[in-house]
């Protein structure tokens, strides 16, 4: 299992479009993935689950991935967060 703390950097936080990008990215990996923030932990492959985190800009989230391709998955998700979900100017 890999855990990484990530910071939401895009202006609008984990809103619908950013969440959809995250879930779409994760759907390409066989490992399980969860996100934890504000005392909640959700299935990161679920749009509704991720939206329930209500993670705005600056929120720190903990990504947990576990499975055969966990390293590649963690790296890809970290890169997506670092790029601000390709939304920041």
N, C-alpha and C positions, 0 to 999 in steps of 0.2 A: 504494500500500500504506500502511496505517495501522498503527502500533504503539502500544500503550498498556500501561503497567505498572499492574496491578490488585492489590489485596490481598484475600485471602480473609478475610472478617470474621465469617461465621456460626460459631456455636459448634462444629459438627461438621466444618467444612471441606467439601471437595468430596466428600461421601459420595454414595450412590446417588440420593437424592431431589434434592439440589442439582444434581448432574450431569445428571439427567434434565431438570430445568428449563432448564439451560443449553443442552443439545442440542436441546430442543424449540424454544426461542427461536431458535437459530441455523438450524434447519431452514426457517424462514420467509424466509431471505435467500439470494440466489443467489451471494454472494461466498464465497470460500474462507476458512477460519478455522483458525488453529492456536493452541495454548497451549504455552508453554514455562516450565518450572520445574525446578529441581534437576538441570540438565544434560540434560533430556529435552525433546523437542518432539513434540507429538501433534496429530492432527486433532481440533479442538475439536467437530466434529460427530459424533464417535464416543464413545458412553458408555464403552466399554471403554478407549479411549485416554485420556480425561480421568481415569478412575478410576486408571489406572496412574501418574498424577502423584503420587498420595497426598498431595495438598496440604491440609494442616491449617490451622487458624485461624492467621492471621498470615503465611502464605506469600505471597510476591510472585510473581505469574505475569505473563508477557508475552503479551499478546493481539496476534496479527497477522491482519489481515483484508485481503483483496485482491479487488477486483471492482467491479461496477457500483454496488452499494448499500453499499459498505464504510463510509461515514460513518454512515449510519443504524444499521448493524449494530454498529459499535464503540460508538456512543452507548447503544444498548439493552443491550449486554452490560455496559458500565460501570455503568449504572443498576442492573442486576440484582445485580452485585457490591456496589455501595454500599448496597443495601437488604438485604444479607445473605441473598439468595435468599428474602426474605420469611419468614425463619425466626426472626430475633431478636425477642425480646419488646419 
